[in-house]
Amino acid sequence: MKAQALAYHLAENPVDDEYQPLSNYFPNEEVNLVEVISEDTNAWKMFFDGAVNAKGVGIGAILILPTGQHYPASARLCFFCTNNTTEYEAFIMGMNMAIDQDVEELSIMGDSNLIILQAQGEWETQNVKLIPYRQYVEYLSKRFKFVEFRYIPRFHNELVDALATLASMLPYTGNVHIDPLEIQIPQRHGYCSVVEIDPDAQTWYHDIKRFLKTKEYPEQASGDQKRTIRMLASGFYFSGEVLYKRTPDLNL
């Protein structure tokens, strides 16, 4: 992966007579530095990512409030994009989402080291395809009272990557509308259901308990129902007002 990143960088910056070396060509220790983000802040967080594959191009962004509420968004791009321009498209979509929400303090995080370092001003933008994107990011940055750009590893950006990949793979017919994703968090299995208890209803073992206590059957009980009650009652033991269930090892 590191070798491929170097190949991409060299391909986008060909050497010719007018070529000038980039300032801060490749930072040293800062490339592999993982910064711990403090949670004691009022700034919103914005994660972004892009996906380019054989099925199409998709972008994703997520706004996260200081309270933890998430606002996800994804889009399918219907024009040609390289990997870097796709990342910039996701970057800009997320910033516009924050502006629409009147966010004043924003912390932007992405797994594209090139885009983050260009946004921070540590790398110059020589590629003519990226210069308009870089200029527009500078313009949008002025809409915030505070904005910062942070690089994060890809495994910390998996949710946005999934949104971008989903958008790139969805078939587009021109009139498709998909509501925002809603993620539920069930606390029990899907085949379980919650029912309200009728205050006047008897317990499931009422007939068994009554049979062991009084040898009586429910009214209108048929012969088969009486045999079922006797069979079930053989697995229980009644003492006082407590009904015990017999176990195979004769315990209660």
For each residue, the residues with C-beta under 8 A, 3 or more apart:
1: 4 5
2: 5 6
3: 6 7
4: 1 7 8
5: 1 2 8 9 113
6: 2 3 9 10
7: 3 4 10 11
8: 4 5 11 12 83 84
9: 5 6 12 13 114
10: 6 7 13 14
11: 7 8 14
12: 8 9 84 126 127
13: 9 10 19 22 126 127
14: 10 11 19
15: 19
16: 19
17:
18:
19: 13 14 15 16
20: 126
21: 25
22: 13 25 123 124 126
23: 123 124
24: 27 117 122 123
25: 21 22
26: 31
27: 24 30 31 117 122
28: 31
29: 32 33
30: 27 33
31: 26 27 28 113
32: 29
33: 29 30
34: 152 153
35: 150
36:
37: 107 109 150
38: 41
39:
40:
41: 38 66 105 107
42: 66 105
43: 66 105 106 107 146 148
44: 63 64 65 66 98 101 103 105 106 107
45: 63 64 106 107 109
46: 61 62 63 64 94 95 97 98 106 107 108 109
47: 61 62 64 94 109 110 152 157 159 160
48: 59 60 61 62 87 90 91 93 94 108 109 110 160
49: 59 60 61 87 90 110 111 112 157 160 161 163 164
50: 57 58 59 60 81 83 86 87 89 90 164
51: 57 58 59 60 86 161 164 165 167 168
52: 57 81 82 83 86 168
53: 56 165 168 169
54:
55: 168 169
56: 53 76 77 167 168 169 170 172
57: 50 51 52 76 77 79 80 81 86 168
58: 50 51 74 75 76 77 163 164 165 166 167 168 169 170
59: 48 49 50 51 74 75 77 86 89 90 93 164 167
60: 48 49 50 51 72 73 74 75 90 160 161 162 163 164 166 167
61: 46 47 48 49 72 73 74 90 91 93 94 97 160 163
62: 46 47 48 70 71 72 73 94 159 160 163
63: 44 45 46 70 71 94 97 98 101 103
64: 44 45 46 47 68 69 70 71
65: 44 68 69 70 71
66: 41 42 43 44
67:
68: 64 65
69: 64 65
70: 62 63 64 65
71: 62 63 64 65 97 101
72: 60 61 62 159 160 163 180 181
73: 60 61 62 93 94 97 163 180
74: 58 59 60 61 163 164 166 167
75: 58 59 60 89 93 167
76: 56 57 58 167 168 170 172
77: 56 57 58 59 81 86 89
78: 172
79: 57
80: 57
81: 50 52 57 77 85 86 89
82: 52 85 86 129
83: 8 50 52 86 87
84: 8 12 87 88 112 114 115 127 129 130
85: 81 82 88 89 129 130 133
86: 50 51 52 57 59 77 81 82 83 89 90
87: 48 49 50 83 84 90 91 110 112 114 115
88: 84 85 91 92 115 130 133 134 137
89: 50 59 75 77 81 85 86 92 93
90: 48 49 50 59 60 61 86 87 93 94 110 160 164
91: 48 61 87 88 94 95 108 110 115 119 133 137
92: 88 89 95 96 133 136 137 140
93: 48 59 61 73 75 89 90 96 97
94: 46 47 48 61 62 63 73 90 91 97 98 108
95: 46 91 92 98 99 106 108 137 140 141
96: 92 93 99 100 140
97: 46 61 63 71 73 93 94 100 101
98: 44 46 63 94 95 101 103 106 144
99: 95 96 102 103 140 143 144
100: 96 97
101: 44 63 71 97 98
102: 99
103: 44 63 98 99 106 144
104: 144 145 146
105: 41 42 43 44 144 145 146 147
106: 43 44 45 46 95 98 103 144 146 147 148
107: 37 41 43 44 45 46 147 148 150
108: 46 48 91 94 95 119 147 148 149 150
109: 37 45 46 47 48 149 150 151 152 156 157
110: 47 48 49 87 90 91 115 116 149 151 152 157
111: 49 151 152 153 154 156 157 161
112: 49 84 87 115 116 151
113: 5 31 116 117 151
114: 9 84 87 117 118 123
115: 84 87 88 91 110 112 118 119
116: 110 112 113 119 120 149 150 151
117: 24 27 113 114 120 122 123 151
118: 114 115 121 122 123 124 125 130 134
119: 91 108 115 116 134 137 141 149
120: 116 117 123 149
121: 118
122: 24 27 117 118
123: 22 23 24 114 117 118 120
124: 22 23 118
125: 118 130 131 134
126: 12 13 20 22
127: 12 13 84 130 131
128: 131
129: 82 84 85 132 133
130: 84 85 88 118 125 127 133 134
131: 125 127 128 134 135
132: 129 135 136
133: 85 88 91 92 129 130 136 137
134: 88 118 119 125 130 131 137 138
135: 131 132 138 139
136: 92 132 133 139 140
137: 88 91 92 95 119 133 134 140 141
138: 134 135 141 142
139: 135 136 142 143
140: 92 95 96 99 136 137 143
141: 95 119 137 138 144 147
142: 138 139
143: 99 139 140
144: 98 99 103 104 105 106 141 147
145: 104 105
146: 43 104 105 106
147: 105 106 107 108 141 144
148: 43 106 107 108
149: 108 109 110 116 119 120
150: 35 37 107 108 109 116
151: 109 110 111 112 113 116 117
152: 34 47 109 110 111 156 157
153: 34 111 156 157
154: 111 157 158 161
155: 158
156: 109 111 152 153
157: 47 49 109 110 111 152 153 154 160 161
158: 154 155 161 162
159: 47 62 72 162 163
160: 47 48 49 60 61 62 72 90 157 163 164
161: 49 51 60 111 154 157 158 164 165
162: 60 158 159 165 166
163: 49 58 60 61 62 72 73 74 159 160 166 167 181
164: 49 50 51 58 59 60 74 90 160 161 167 168
165: 51 53 58 161 162 168 169
166: 58 60 74 162 163 169 170
167: 51 56 58 59 60 74 75 76 163 164 170
168: 51 52 53 55 56 57 58 76 164 165
169: 53 55 56 58 165 166
170: 56 58 76 166 167 176 178
171: 176
172: 56 76 78 176
173: 176
174:
175:
176: 170 171 172 173
177:
178: 170
179: 182
180: 72 73
181: 72 163
182: 179
183:
184:
185:
186: 189 190
187:
188: 192
189: 186 192
190: 186
191:
192: 188 189
193:
194:
195:
196:
197: 201
198: 201
199:
200:
201: 197 198
202: 206 207
203: 206 209
204:
205: 208 209 236 243
206: 202 203 209 210
207: 202 210 211 217 218 229
208: 205 211 212 229 232 233 236 243
209: 203 205 206 212 213 236 238 243
210: 206 207 213 214 216 218
211: 207 208 214 215 216 217 229 230 233
212: 208 209 215 233 236 237 238 243
213: 209 210 238
214: 210 211
215: 211 212
216: 210 211
217: 207 211 221 225 226 229
218: 207 210 221 225 229
219:
220:
221: 217 218 225 226 229
222: 225 226
223: 226 227
224: 227 228
225: 217 218 221 222 228 229
226: 217 221 222 223 229 230
227: 223 224 230 231
228: 224 225 231 232
229: 207 208 211 217 218 221 225 226 232 233
230: 211 226 227 233 234
231: 227 228 234
232: 208 228 229 235 236
233: 208 211 212 229 230 236
234: 230 231
235: 232 245 246
236: 205 208 209 212 232 233 243 244 245 246
237: 212 243 244 245 246 252
238: 209 212 213 242 243 244
239: 242 244
240:
241:
242: 238 239
243: 205 208 209 212 236 237 238
244: 236 237 238 239 252
245: 235 236 237 252
246: 235 236 237 250 251 252
247: 250 251 252
248:
249:
250: 246 247
251: 246 247
252: 237 244 245 246 247
